[in-house]
């Protein structure tokens, strides 16, 4: 369950996470270790946890500028969530971010 941050800066800076979604707050693999399936395995485990909890999807945010990560998430079955994209002029992540989701089947 997402913490109640409606009145906080975080609550205003990011769209709310529904209770039936597992949100990946951060996923990073050291550059020297990329291409070995580590990120895929982490997402597989997140999907397994979401399935066990009977959630409808796994979601995350990724910077518009991180095209390599966007391609990776698309390969992993994630789609851009059209209602939750934010472009910014300044501040992290540079250029804003998009929310991507992967539905949980079964």
Biopython code that builds the backbone (N, CA, C, O; Angstrom):
import numpy as np
from Bio.PDB.StructureBuilder import StructureBuilder

atoms = [
    (1, "UNK", "N", (0.837, -1.160, 0.000)),
    (1, "UNK", "CA", (0.000, 0.000, 0.000)),
    (1, "UNK", "C", (0.892, 1.236, 0.000)),
    (1, "UNK", "O", (1.889, 1.282, 0.720)),
    (2, "UNK", "N", (0.545, 2.223, -0.791)),
    (2, "UNK", "CA", (1.326, 3.451, -0.882)),
    (2, "UNK", "C", (1.126, 4.279, 0.374)),
    (2, "UNK", "O", (0.015, 4.352, 0.898)),
    (3, "UNK", "N", (2.213, 4.918, 0.875)),
    (3, "UNK", "CA", (2.068, 5.764, 2.049)),
    (3, "UNK", "C", (1.227, 6.985, 1.717)),
    (3, "UNK", "O", (1.144, 7.395, 0.560)),
    (4, "UNK", "N", (0.602, 7.564, 2.735)),
    (4, "UNK", "CA", (-0.218, 8.753, 2.537)),
    (4, "UNK", "C", (0.696, 9.968, 2.443)),
    (4, "UNK", "O", (1.186, 10.469, 3.456)),
    (5, "UNK", "N", (0.920, 10.436, 1.219)),
    (5, "UNK", "CA", (1.806, 11.575, 1.003)),
    (5, "UNK", "C", (1.078, 12.718, 0.313)),
    (5, "UNK", "O", (1.715, 13.594, -0.271)),
    (6, "UNK", "N", (-0.249, 12.721, 0.374)),
    (6, "UNK", "CA", (-1.029, 13.702, -0.374)),
    (6, "UNK", "C", (-0.630, 15.139, -0.071)),
    (6, "UNK", "O", (-0.635, 15.977, -0.973)),
    (7, "UNK", "N", (-0.287, 15.442, 1.166)),
    (7, "UNK", "CA", (0.066, 16.814, 1.504)),
    (7, "UNK", "C", (1.545, 17.104, 1.417)),
    (7, "UNK", "O", (1.954, 18.249, 1.612)),
    (8, "UNK", "N", (2.356, 16.110, 1.134)),
    (8, "UNK", "CA", (3.800, 16.307, 1.107)),
    (8, "UNK", "C", (4.267, 16.761, -0.276)),
    (8, "UNK", "O", (3.509, 16.715, -1.245)),
    (9, "UNK", "N", (5.505, 17.193, -0.353)),
    (9, "UNK", "CA", (6.094, 17.559, -1.636)),
    (9, "UNK", "C", (6.092, 16.352, -2.564)),
    (9, "UNK", "O", (5.790, 16.490, -3.749)),
    (10, "UNK", "N", (6.426, 15.161, -2.042)),
    (10, "UNK", "CA", (6.438, 13.955, -2.865)),
    (10, "UNK", "C", (5.058, 13.682, -3.431)),
    (10, "UNK", "O", (4.931, 13.271, -4.584)),
    (11, "UNK", "N", (4.024, 13.905, -2.635)),
    (11, "UNK", "CA", (2.663, 13.672, -3.102)),
    (11, "UNK", "C", (2.266, 14.595, -4.234)),
    (11, "UNK", "O", (1.458, 14.223, -5.086)),
    (12, "UNK", "N", (2.818, 15.779, -4.253)),
    (12, "UNK", "CA", (2.512, 16.724, -5.335)),
    (12, "UNK", "C", (3.414, 16.525, -6.540)),
    (12, "UNK", "O", (3.070, 16.944, -7.645)),
    (13, "UNK", "N", (4.564, 15.891, -6.343)),
    (13, "UNK", "CA", (5.535, 15.746, -7.419)),
    (13, "UNK", "C", (5.324, 14.485, -8.237)),
    (13, "UNK", "O", (5.828, 14.389, -9.356)),
    (14, "UNK", "N", (4.592, 13.518, -7.704)),
    (14, "UNK", "CA", (4.426, 12.254, -8.392)),
    (14, "UNK", "C", (2.965, 11.831, -8.307)),
    (14, "UNK", "O", (2.301, 12.028, -7.289)),
    (15, "UNK", "N", (2.489, 11.259, -9.377)),
    (15, "UNK", "CA", (1.110, 10.766, -9.386)),
    (15, "UNK", "C", (0.957, 9.665, -8.343)),
    (15, "UNK", "O", (1.901, 8.916, -8.091)),
    (16, "UNK", "N", (-0.220, 9.560, -7.736)),
    (16, "UNK", "CA", (-0.413, 8.531, -6.715)),
    (16, "UNK", "C", (-0.294, 7.120, -7.290)),
    (16, "UNK", "O", (-0.589, 6.882, -8.461)),
    (17, "UNK", "N", (0.140, 6.205, -6.449)),
    (17, "UNK", "CA", (0.263, 4.805, -6.837)),
    (17, "UNK", "C", (-0.976, 4.087, -6.296)),
    (17, "UNK", "O", (-1.195, 4.069, -5.085)),
    (18, "UNK", "N", (-1.782, 3.500, -7.171)),
    (18, "UNK", "CA", (-2.966, 2.768, -6.696)),
    (18, "UNK", "C", (-2.580, 1.590, -5.801)),
    (18, "UNK", "O", (-1.482, 1.047, -5.918)),
    (19, "UNK", "N", (-3.481, 1.206, -4.917)),
    (19, "UNK", "CA", (-3.222, 0.113, -3.987)),
    (19, "UNK", "C", (-3.033, -1.239, -4.668)),
    (19, "UNK", "O", (-2.460, -2.151, -4.072)),
    (20, "UNK", "N", (-3.501, -1.384, -5.902)),
    (20, "UNK", "CA", (-3.390, -2.679, -6.583)),
    (20, "UNK", "C", (-2.217, -2.725, -7.567)),
    (20, "UNK", "O", (-2.223, -3.502, -8.522)),
    (21, "UNK", "N", (-1.220, -1.885, -7.318)),
    (21, "UNK", "CA", (-0.030, -1.815, -8.175)),
    (21, "UNK", "C", (1.219, -1.947, -7.313)),
    (21, "UNK", "O", (1.342, -1.282, -6.285)),
    (22, "UNK", "N", (2.147, -2.810, -7.734)),
    (22, "UNK", "CA", (3.450, -2.880, -7.091)),
    (22, "UNK", "C", (4.332, -1.847, -7.783)),
    (22, "UNK", "O", (4.535, -1.916, -8.995)),
    (23, "UNK", "N", (4.852, -0.896, -7.024)),
    (23, "UNK", "CA", (5.656, 0.185, -7.596)),
    (23, "UNK", "C", (7.130, -0.071, -7.340)),
    (23, "UNK", "O", (7.546, -0.257, -6.196)),
    (24, "UNK", "N", (7.912, -0.082, -8.399)),
    (24, "UNK", "CA", (9.369, -0.225, -8.307)),
    (24, "UNK", "C", (9.932, 1.189, -8.190)),
    (24, "UNK", "O", (9.955, 1.939, -9.166)),
    (25, "UNK", "N", (10.380, 1.542, -7.002)),
    (25, "UNK", "CA", (10.863, 2.895, -6.759)),
    (25, "UNK", "C", (12.187, 3.164, -7.458)),
    (25, "UNK", "O", (12.442, 4.289, -7.887)),
    (26, "UNK", "N", (13.024, 2.154, -7.575)),
    (26, "UNK", "CA", (14.323, 2.344, -8.210)),
    (26, "UNK", "C", (14.856, 0.996, -8.668)),
    (26, "UNK", "O", (14.767, 0.004, -7.945)),
    (27, "UNK", "N", (15.404, 0.970, -9.861)),
    (27, "UNK", "CA", (16.051, -0.237, -10.378)),
    (27, "UNK", "C", (17.309, 0.217, -11.094)),
    (27, "UNK", "O", (17.257, 1.024, -12.022)),
    (28, "UNK", "N", (18.425, -0.307, -10.655)),
    (28, "UNK", "CA", (19.683, 0.089, -11.263)),
    (28, "UNK", "C", (20.643, -1.097, -11.230)),
    (28, "UNK", "O", (20.742, -1.806, -10.228)),
    (29, "UNK", "N", (21.341, -1.297, -12.333)),
    (29, "UNK", "CA", (22.367, -2.329, -12.421)),
    (29, "UNK", "C", (23.659, -1.624, -12.829)),
    (29, "UNK", "O", (23.670, -0.827, -13.767)),
    (30, "UNK", "N", (24.733, -1.920, -12.126)),
    (30, "UNK", "CA", (26.024, -1.305, -12.436)),
    (30, "UNK", "C", (26.366, -1.542, -13.907)),
    (30, "UNK", "O", (26.147, -2.631, -14.437)),
    (31, "UNK", "N", (26.899, -0.525, -14.550)),
    (31, "UNK", "CA", (27.208, -0.590, -15.982)),
    (31, "UNK", "C", (28.025, -1.830, -16.335)),
    (31, "UNK", "O", (27.778, -2.459, -17.364)),
    (32, "UNK", "N", (28.979, -2.181, -15.507)),
    (32, "UNK", "CA", (29.837, -3.336, -15.783)),
    (32, "UNK", "C", (29.086, -4.663, -15.709)),
    (32, "UNK", "O", (29.582, -5.678, -16.197)),
    (33, "UNK", "N", (27.905, -4.670, -15.110)),
    (33, "UNK", "CA", (27.117, -5.900, -14.932)),
    (33, "UNK", "C", (25.909, -5.985, -15.859)),
    (33, "UNK", "O", (25.196, -6.989, -15.859)),
    (34, "UNK", "N", (25.674, -4.939, -16.648)),
    (34, "UNK", "CA", (24.507, -4.936, -17.536)),
    (34, "UNK", "C", (24.655, -5.986, -18.627)),
    (34, "UNK", "O", (25.766, -6.374, -18.988)),
    (35, "UNK", "N", (23.510, -6.441, -19.148)),
    (35, "UNK", "CA", (23.512, -7.432, -20.209)),
    (35, "UNK", "C", (23.626, -8.860, -19.717)),
    (35, "UNK", "O", (23.797, -9.778, -20.519)),
    (36, "UNK", "N", (23.536, -9.062, -18.422)),
    (36, "UNK", "CA", (23.663, -10.405, -17.840)),
    (36, "UNK", "C", (22.339, -10.932, -17.291)),
    (36, "UNK", "O", (22.300, -11.992, -16.665)),
    (37, "UNK", "N", (21.254, -10.190, -17.526)),
    (37, "UNK", "CA", (19.944, -10.647, -17.073)),
    (37, "UNK", "C", (19.582, -10.255, -15.652)),
    (37, "UNK", "O", (18.556, -10.694, -15.131)),
    (38, "UNK", "N", (20.405, -9.438, -15.022)),
    (38, "UNK", "CA", (20.144, -9.055, -13.631)),
    (38, "UNK", "C", (18.874, -8.209, -13.532)),
    (38, "UNK", "O", (18.017, -8.477, -12.690)),
    (39, "UNK", "N", (18.749, -7.206, -14.371)),
    (39, "UNK", "CA", (17.555, -6.359, -14.357)),
    (39, "UNK", "C", (16.304, -7.156, -14.668)),
    (39, "UNK", "O", (15.268, -6.968, -14.032)),
    (40, "UNK", "N", (16.398, -8.045, -15.646)),
    (40, "UNK", "CA", (15.257, -8.903, -15.992)),
    (40, "UNK", "C", (14.844, -9.767, -14.815)),
    (40, "UNK", "O", (13.653, -9.932, -14.550)),
    (41, "UNK", "N", (15.820, -10.318, -14.108)),
    (41, "UNK", "CA", (15.527, -11.156, -12.944)),
    (41, "UNK", "C", (14.878, -10.337, -11.824)),
    (41, "UNK", "O", (13.941, -10.804, -11.176)),
    (42, "UNK", "N", (15.366, -9.134, -11.598)),
    (42, "UNK", "CA", (14.753, -8.287, -10.573)),
    (42, "UNK", "C", (13.294, -7.981, -10.921)),
    (42, "UNK", "O", (12.424, -8.009, -10.050)),
    (43, "UNK", "N", (13.032, -7.691, -12.194)),
    (43, "UNK", "CA", (11.653, -7.422, -12.607)),
    (43, "UNK", "C", (10.800, -8.688, -12.545)),
    (43, "UNK", "O", (9.615, -8.621, -12.220)),
    (44, "UNK", "N", (11.392, -9.831, -12.852)),
    (44, "UNK", "CA", (10.656, -11.090, -12.735)),
    (44, "UNK", "C", (10.235, -11.316, -11.289)),
    (44, "UNK", "O", (9.105, -11.724, -11.022)),
    (45, "UNK", "N", (11.142, -11.052, -10.364)),
    (45, "UNK", "CA", (10.821, -11.220, -8.947)),
    (45, "UNK", "C", (9.757, -10.231, -8.493)),
    (45, "UNK", "O", (8.880, -10.579, -7.702)),
    (46, "UNK", "N", (9.828, -9.013, -8.984)),
    (46, "UNK", "CA", (8.786, -8.032, -8.662)),
    (46, "UNK", "C", (7.437, -8.512, -9.180)),
    (46, "UNK", "O", (6.424, -8.390, -8.492)),
    (47, "UNK", "N", (7.424, -9.057, -10.391)),
    (47, "UNK", "CA", (6.197, -9.599, -10.957)),
    (47, "UNK", "C", (5.664, -10.768, -10.137)),
    (47, "UNK", "O", (4.454, -10.902, -9.950)),
    (48, "UNK", "N", (6.562, -11.605, -9.654)),
    (48, "UNK", "CA", (6.154, -12.735, -8.821)),
    (48, "UNK", "C", (5.513, -12.229, -7.518)),
    (48, "UNK", "O", (4.473, -12.737, -7.098)),
    (49, "UNK", "N", (6.133, -11.235, -6.889)),
    (49, "UNK", "CA", (5.565, -10.666, -5.663)),
    (49, "UNK", "C", (4.195, -10.055, -5.932)),
    (49, "UNK", "O", (3.273, -10.214, -5.132)),
    (50, "UNK", "N", (4.058, -9.354, -7.063)),
    (50, "UNK", "CA", (2.769, -8.755, -7.415)),
    (50, "UNK", "C", (1.715, -9.834, -7.633)),
    (50, "UNK", "O", (0.567, -9.671, -7.221)),
    (51, "UNK", "N", (2.098, -10.935, -8.278)),
    (51, "UNK", "CA", (1.174, -12.046, -8.498)),
    (51, "UNK", "C", (0.735, -12.638, -7.163)),
    (51, "UNK", "O", (-0.453, -12.867, -6.938)),
    (52, "UNK", "N", (1.696, -12.882, -6.285)),
    (52, "UNK", "CA", (1.391, -13.446, -4.970)),
    (52, "UNK", "C", (0.451, -12.541, -4.174)),
    (52, "UNK", "O", (-0.397, -13.029, -3.427)),
    (53, "UNK", "N", (0.597, -11.234, -4.332)),
    (53, "UNK", "CA", (-0.237, -10.268, -3.611)),
    (53, "UNK", "C", (-1.545, -9.975, -4.343)),
    (53, "UNK", "O", (-2.365, -9.184, -3.878)),
    (54, "UNK", "N", (-1.727, -10.629, -5.500)),
    (54, "UNK", "CA", (-2.923, -10.445, -6.329)),
    (54, "UNK", "C", (-3.113, -8.989, -6.771)),
    (54, "UNK", "O", (-4.218, -8.448, -6.739)),
    (55, "UNK", "N", (-2.019, -8.388, -7.176)),
    (55, "UNK", "CA", (-2.047, -7.024, -7.697)),
    (55, "UNK", "C", (-2.263, -7.068, -9.200)),
    (55, "UNK", "O", (-2.078, -8.115, -9.820)),
    (56, "UNK", "N", (-2.652, -5.947, -9.793)),
    (56, "UNK", "CA", (-2.964, -5.942, -11.228)),
    (56, "UNK", "C", (-1.774, -5.607, -12.109)),
    (56, "UNK", "O", (-1.770, -5.961, -13.288)),
    (57, "UNK", "N", (-0.744, -4.921, -11.561)),
    (57, "UNK", "CA", (0.391, -4.547, -12.408)),
    (57, "UNK", "C", (1.614, -4.187, -11.585)),
    (57, "UNK", "O", (1.551, -4.020, -10.367)),
    (58, "UNK", "N", (2.732, -4.074, -12.297)),
    (58, "UNK", "CA", (3.983, -3.540, -11.763)),
    (58, "UNK", "C", (4.205, -2.227, -12.496)),
    (58, "UNK", "O", (4.055, -2.163, -13.716)),
    (59, "UNK", "N", (4.560, -1.183, -11.764)),
    (59, "UNK", "CA", (4.755, 0.134, -12.373)),
    (59, "UNK", "C", (6.073, 0.738, -11.914)),
    (59, "UNK", "O", (6.621, 0.367, -10.876)),
    (60, "UNK", "N", (6.566, 1.673, -12.709)),
    (60, "UNK", "CA", (7.788, 2.399, -12.380)),
    (60, "UNK", "C", (7.809, 3.695, -13.176)),
    (60, "UNK", "O", (7.027, 3.873, -14.111)),
    (61, "UNK", "N", (8.689, 4.578, -12.807)),
    (61, "UNK", "CA", (8.929, 5.795, -13.578)),
    (61, "UNK", "C", (10.328, 5.723, -14.170)),
    (61, "UNK", "O", (11.243, 5.161, -13.569)),
    (62, "UNK", "N", (10.478, 6.293, -15.344)),
    (62, "UNK", "CA", (11.779, 6.341, -15.999)),
    (62, "UNK", "C", (11.917, 7.714, -16.654)),
    (62, "UNK", "O", (10.944, 8.264, -17.169)),
    (63, "UNK", "N", (13.117, 8.255, -16.630)),
    (63, "UNK", "CA", (13.368, 9.564, -17.223)),
    (63, "UNK", "C", (13.180, 9.507, -18.737)),
    (63, "UNK", "O", (13.598, 8.550, -19.388)),
    (64, "UNK", "N", (12.540, 10.553, -19.294)),
    (64, "UNK", "CA", (12.396, 10.662, -20.748)),
    (64, "UNK", "C", (13.742, 10.493, -21.440)),
    (64, "UNK", "O", (13.829, 9.890, -22.510)),
    (65, "UNK", "N", (14.779, 11.024, -20.828)),
    (65, "UNK", "CA", (16.096, 11.031, -21.462)),
    (65, "UNK", "C", (16.787, 9.668, -21.423)),
    (65, "UNK", "O", (17.801, 9.485, -22.097)),
    (66, "UNK", "N", (16.272, 8.717, -20.661)),
    (66, "UNK", "CA", (16.930, 7.419, -20.518)),
    (66, "UNK", "C", (16.346, 6.428, -21.523)),
    (66, "UNK", "O", (15.619, 5.506, -21.153)),
    (67, "UNK", "N", (16.667, 6.628, -22.773)),
    (67, "UNK", "CA", (16.115, 5.803, -23.848)),
    (67, "UNK", "C", (16.523, 4.342, -23.747)),
    (67, "UNK", "O", (15.744, 3.460, -24.107)),
    (68, "UNK", "N", (17.721, 4.073, -23.266)),
    (68, "UNK", "CA", (18.152, 2.676, -23.110)),
    (68, "UNK", "C", (17.263, 1.960, -22.095)),
    (68, "UNK", "O", (16.863, 0.818, -22.317)),
    (69, "UNK", "N", (16.956, 2.622, -20.991)),
    (69, "UNK", "CA", (16.090, 2.014, -19.980)),
    (69, "UNK", "C", (14.681, 1.832, -20.520)),
    (69, "UNK", "O", (14.056, 0.802, -20.267)),
    (70, "UNK", "N", (14.170, 2.801, -21.252)),
    (70, "UNK", "CA", (12.830, 2.685, -21.833)),
    (70, "UNK", "C", (12.777, 1.473, -22.765)),
    (70, "UNK", "O", (11.822, 0.698, -22.715)),
    (71, "UNK", "N", (13.789, 1.304, -23.608)),
    (71, "UNK", "CA", (13.828, 0.137, -24.503)),
    (71, "UNK", "C", (13.863, -1.161, -23.704)),
    (71, "UNK", "O", (13.190, -2.129, -24.061)),
    (72, "UNK", "N", (14.637, -1.187, -22.635)),
    (72, "UNK", "CA", (14.711, -2.365, -21.774)),
    (72, "UNK", "C", (13.340, -2.691, -21.187)),
    (72, "UNK", "O", (12.904, -3.842, -21.231)),
    (73, "UNK", "N", (12.666, -1.695, -20.643)),
    (73, "UNK", "CA", (11.353, -1.944, -20.030)),
    (73, "UNK", "C", (10.325, -2.393, -21.064)),
    (73, "UNK", "O", (9.480, -3.237, -20.765)),
    (74, "UNK", "N", (10.383, -1.844, -22.269)),
    (74, "UNK", "CA", (9.479, -2.293, -23.335)),
    (74, "UNK", "C", (9.740, -3.769, -23.642)),
    (74, "UNK", "O", (8.798, -4.548, -23.789)),
    (75, "UNK", "N", (11.012, -4.156, -23.739)),
    (75, "UNK", "CA", (11.347, -5.574, -23.964)),
    (75, "UNK", "C", (10.825, -6.460, -22.834)),
    (75, "UNK", "O", (10.512, -7.631, -23.049)),
    (76, "UNK", "N", (10.735, -5.899, -21.641)),
    (76, "UNK", "CA", (10.257, -6.643, -20.479)),
    (76, "UNK", "C", (8.732, -6.615, -20.355)),
    (76, "UNK", "O", (8.184, -7.113, -19.372)),
    (77, "UNK", "N", (8.044, -6.038, -21.342)),
    (77, "UNK", "CA", (6.580, -6.062, -21.352)),
    (77, "UNK", "C", (5.900, -4.836, -20.783)),
    (77, "UNK", "O", (4.679, -4.830, -20.626)),
    (78, "UNK", "N", (6.661, -3.794, -20.470)),
    (78, "UNK", "CA", (6.084, -2.566, -19.935)),
    (78, "UNK", "C", (5.594, -1.671, -21.068)),
    (78, "UNK", "O", (6.170, -1.647, -22.156)),
    (79, "UNK", "N", (4.528, -0.940, -20.793)),
    (79, "UNK", "CA", (3.978, 0.041, -21.740)),
    (79, "UNK", "C", (3.891, 1.382, -21.035)),
    (79, "UNK", "O", (3.765, 1.452, -19.812)),
    (80, "UNK", "N", (3.960, 2.441, -21.820)),
    (80, "UNK", "CA", (3.825, 3.789, -21.266)),
    (80, "UNK", "C", (2.400, 3.968, -20.779)),
    (80, "UNK", "O", (1.446, 3.676, -21.501)),
    (81, "UNK", "N", (2.258, 4.445, -19.563)),
    (81, "UNK", "CA", (0.948, 4.736, -18.991)),
    (81, "UNK", "C", (0.599, 6.161, -19.413)),
    (81, "UNK", "O", (1.220, 7.105, -18.925)),
    (82, "UNK", "N", (-0.372, 6.344, -20.303)),
    (82, "UNK", "CA", (-0.622, 7.655, -20.914)),
    (82, "UNK", "C", (-1.062, 8.745, -19.950)),
    (82, "UNK", "O", (-0.874, 9.927, -20.238)),
    (83, "UNK", "N", (-1.637, 8.382, -18.824)),
    (83, "UNK", "CA", (-2.156, 9.395, -17.903)),
    (83, "UNK", "C", (-1.110, 9.954, -16.948)),
    (83, "UNK", "O", (-1.379, 10.944, -16.268)),
    (84, "UNK", "N", (0.061, 9.358, -16.875)),
    (84, "UNK", "CA", (1.009, 9.736, -15.833)),
    (84, "UNK", "C", (2.390, 10.070, -16.366)),
    (84, "UNK", "O", (3.385, 9.528, -15.887)),
    (85, "UNK", "N", (2.464, 10.932, -17.324)),
    (85, "UNK", "CA", (3.760, 11.404, -17.817)),
    (85, "UNK", "C", (3.931, 12.846, -17.402)),
    (85, "UNK", "O", (2.978, 13.626, -17.432)),
    (86, "UNK", "N", (5.125, 13.198, -17.019)),
    (86, "UNK", "CA", (5.406, 14.562, -16.582)),
    (86, "UNK", "C", (6.665, 15.063, -17.260)),
    (86, "UNK", "O", (7.725, 14.446, -17.152)),
    (87, "UNK", "N", (6.548, 16.177, -17.955)),
    (87, "UNK", "CA", (7.734, 16.812, -18.504)),
    (87, "UNK", "C", (8.075, 17.994, -17.620)),
    (87, "UNK", "O", (7.199, 18.760, -17.220)),
    (88, "UNK", "N", (9.344, 18.134, -17.323)),
    (88, "UNK", "CA", (9.797, 19.247, -16.506)),
    (88, "UNK", "C", (10.923, 19.965, -17.221)),
    (88, "UNK", "O", (11.629, 19.387, -18.047)),
    (89, "UNK", "N", (11.076, 21.225, -16.890)),
    (89, "UNK", "CA", (12.159, 22.010, -17.471)),
    (89, "UNK", "C", (13.417, 21.840, -16.637)),
    (89, "UNK", "O", (14.523, 21.790, -17.174)),
    (90, "UNK", "N", (13.250, 21.751, -15.343)),
    (90, "UNK", "CA", (14.409, 21.598, -14.476)),
    (90, "UNK", "C", (14.094, 20.640, -13.344)),
    (90, "UNK", "O", (12.930, 20.331, -13.087)),
    (91, "UNK", "N", (15.114, 20.181, -12.680)),
    (91, "UNK", "CA", (14.936, 19.257, -11.573)),
    (91, "UNK", "C", (14.981, 17.821, -12.037)),
    (91, "UNK", "O", (14.745, 17.527, -13.209)),
    (92, "UNK", "N", (15.286, 16.924, -11.111)),
    (92, "UNK", "CA", (15.392, 15.514, -11.478)),
    (92, "UNK", "C", (14.021, 14.901, -11.680)),
    (92, "UNK", "O", (13.072, 15.364, -11.048)),
    (93, "UNK", "N", (13.855, 13.897, -12.514)),
    (93, "UNK", "CA", (14.844, 13.545, -13.529)),
    (93, "UNK", "C", (14.839, 14.567, -14.652)),
    (93, "UNK", "O", (13.798, 15.137, -14.975)),
    (94, "UNK", "N", (15.977, 14.793, -15.233)),
    (94, "UNK", "CA", (16.125, 15.803, -16.280)),
    (94, "UNK", "C", (15.132, 15.565, -17.404)),
    (94, "UNK", "O", (15.093, 14.480, -17.984)),
    (95, "UNK", "N", (14.336, 16.568, -17.713)),
    (95, "UNK", "CA", (13.372, 16.456, -18.803)),
    (95, "UNK", "C", (12.060, 15.820, -18.414)),
    (95, "UNK", "O", (11.127, 15.797, -19.216)),
    (96, "UNK", "N", (11.963, 15.303, -17.201)),
    (96, "UNK", "CA", (10.731, 14.689, -16.742)),
    (96, "UNK", "C", (10.787, 13.174, -16.820)),
    (96, "UNK", "O", (11.818, 12.578, -17.130)),
    (97, "UNK", "N", (9.645, 12.576, -16.530)),
    (97, "UNK", "CA", (9.597, 11.126, -16.509)),
    (97, "UNK", "C", (8.272, 10.624, -17.056)),
    (97, "UNK", "O", (7.303, 11.370, -17.201)),
    (98, "UNK", "N", (8.267, 9.341, -17.349)),
    (98, "UNK", "CA", (7.045, 8.680, -17.775)),
    (98, "UNK", "C", (6.819, 7.485, -16.856)),
    (98, "UNK", "O", (7.768, 6.858, -16.383)),
    (99, "UNK", "N", (5.548, 7.181, -16.612)),
    (99, "UNK", "CA", (5.241, 5.969, -15.863)),
    (99, "UNK", "C", (5.017, 4.859, -16.868)),
    (99, "UNK", "O", (4.338, 5.029, -17.881)),
    (100, "UNK", "N", (5.601, 3.730, -16.560)),
    (100, "UNK", "CA", (5.419, 2.539, -17.379)),
    (100, "UNK", "C", (4.820, 1.468, -16.485)),
    (100, "UNK", "O", (5.137, 1.388, -15.298)),
    (101, "UNK", "N", (3.945, 0.639, -17.065)),
    (101, "UNK", "CA", (3.317, -0.445, -16.303)),
    (101, "UNK", "C", (3.341, -1.731, -17.103)),
    (101, "UNK", "O", (3.298, -1.724, -18.334)),
    (102, "UNK", "N", (3.411, -2.831, -16.377)),
    (102, "UNK", "CA", (3.289, -4.157, -16.964)),
    (102, "UNK", "C", (2.177, -4.881, -16.216)),
    (102, "UNK", "O", (2.274, -5.095, -15.007)),
    (103, "UNK", "N", (1.118, -5.258, -16.935)),
    (103, "UNK", "CA", (0.024, -5.971, -16.272)),
    (103, "UNK", "C", (0.469, -7.336, -15.769)),
    (103, "UNK", "O", (1.356, -7.971, -16.340)),
    (104, "UNK", "N", (-0.157, -7.767, -14.701)),
    (104, "UNK", "CA", (0.083, -9.103, -14.160)),
    (104, "UNK", "C", (-0.997, -10.012, -14.708)),
    (104, "UNK", "O", (-2.186, -9.729, -14.561)),
    (105, "UNK", "N", (-0.598, -11.087, -15.331)),
    (105, "UNK", "CA", (-1.580, -12.019, -15.887)),
    (105, "UNK", "C", (-1.866, -13.116, -14.878)),
    (105, "UNK", "O", (-1.013, -13.510, -14.083)),
    (106, "UNK", "N", (-3.095, -13.589, -14.942)),
    (106, "UNK", "CA", (-3.469, -14.709, -14.100)),
    (106, "UNK", "C", (-3.926, -14.277, -12.795)),
    (106, "UNK", "O", (-4.282, -15.108, -11.959)),
]
sb = StructureBuilder()
sb.init_structure("model")
sb.init_model(0)
sb.init_chain("A")
sb.init_seg("    ")
for serial, (resi, resn, name, xyz) in enumerate(atoms, 1):
    if name == "N":
        sb.init_residue(resn, " ", resi, " ")
    sb.init_atom(name, np.array(xyz, "f"), 0.0, 1.0, " ", f" {name:<3s}", serial, name[0])
structure = sb.get_structure()
